[in-house]
Amino acid sequence: MPDPTPDPTPDPDQPEEVDPGPRQRIVAGLLKPSRSQIVVGLLLAVVGFAAVTQVRVNETDDTYSGQREQELIDILSALAGTRQRAEDEIAELEEVRDDLQDDTSKRQAALEQAQEDVDELSVLAGLVPVTGPGIRITIVEETGQVSLSSLLDTIQELRTVGAEAMQLNGTVRIVAQTSFEEAEGGFLVDGDLVEAPYVLDVIGEPSVLAPALEFLLGPKAQLQEDGASLEVDELSSIDIEAVREYEEPDFSTPDPG
């Protein structure tokens, strides 16, 4: 009878199985995880997420968590009151700012108006040089001498129709306070001798100034009776350089009213 015990002798045609080391088993497990490894990994992820969430919840501000309902209402009311006071203060500050800006604007407007008045009065008083359109009047004595009355009537007529500035012979500024006096060889104008021919530069509207000399029995007619000729040139720009020195009044003062 044959012996049923298997022959322990290995078959030379079969490859010999080699036991892998621990490192190889770990690598193999990572590359091809088993079902149990996947389940364990999911459980660990869930536990980690729960732990992080719990930490964040514990870090949440719980300042008012222990307050009662009425206390919370009182806190909200106090915050609302604080906000209202802040808004009121902002509105008051904005109103003050607007008032200051308005006052500044009014002050600036007043200063600008005052400066305009000063400039205008300086021109009328002959204190500053001026330039502008106007006419140039040349008076030449031909058969007689120009009378003081004819010269004054000519100047006054020009003032009446809007002359803003006048200069005689390029040296004397003529204003309301200018004095005239007959003298040998001409006229004393504010103490300075002015001789013929007389050249009167006048700043104003040329189309208004020139006709003012031509009317019947007007300045041109008077000068011709004196034996003088009169020539008028309308110019787009005239420079008046002569100025007067400012003089302080001796007796008059501004009315405080």
C-alpha angles and dihedrals in degrees: 000000000000119000111251093206109112118243109254092205108115120238109249090212094061120081117246116247114236120207109233119228126246094264092053091049091053093049091047090050092052093047095046108021118193124235092259091053091053092051092049091050092052091049091051091051092051092049091050093050091050091051093051092048091051091052091052092049090051090052094054115116106260096177093128099028093100096046123112122238095256091048090052090050090051091050092050091048091051091050091049090050092049091051091050092051090049091051090049091051091049091051091049092049091048089051091051090049092051091048091051091049090049092049090048091051092049091047091048091049090049091049091049091049091048091050091050089051091049091050092049094047091046089056093047091047091049093238097131136041114256139192134196146112120308145111137291116217118199116194117191122187107225112159100000147015123273111249122229091238092055091050093047092047090052092051093045093050090053091051090051094057095047111279107170101188135008135190128187121214090341093283111071125060111214117216136152092280096048113126125215127198132172114245140171107287097006141333136316106231111188086338096307119114113238118189135195137303090063118207114193117191113198128185117209140082105329094206089057100039098050098054090048089073097050105060122113113287088001129135095291092052092048093050091049089053088054089056097256133122125225127209123186125199121188110217132189091216134020126179117214108192102166114102137181127233115249112251124200112229114247100208113009123084132178115275107248089214 
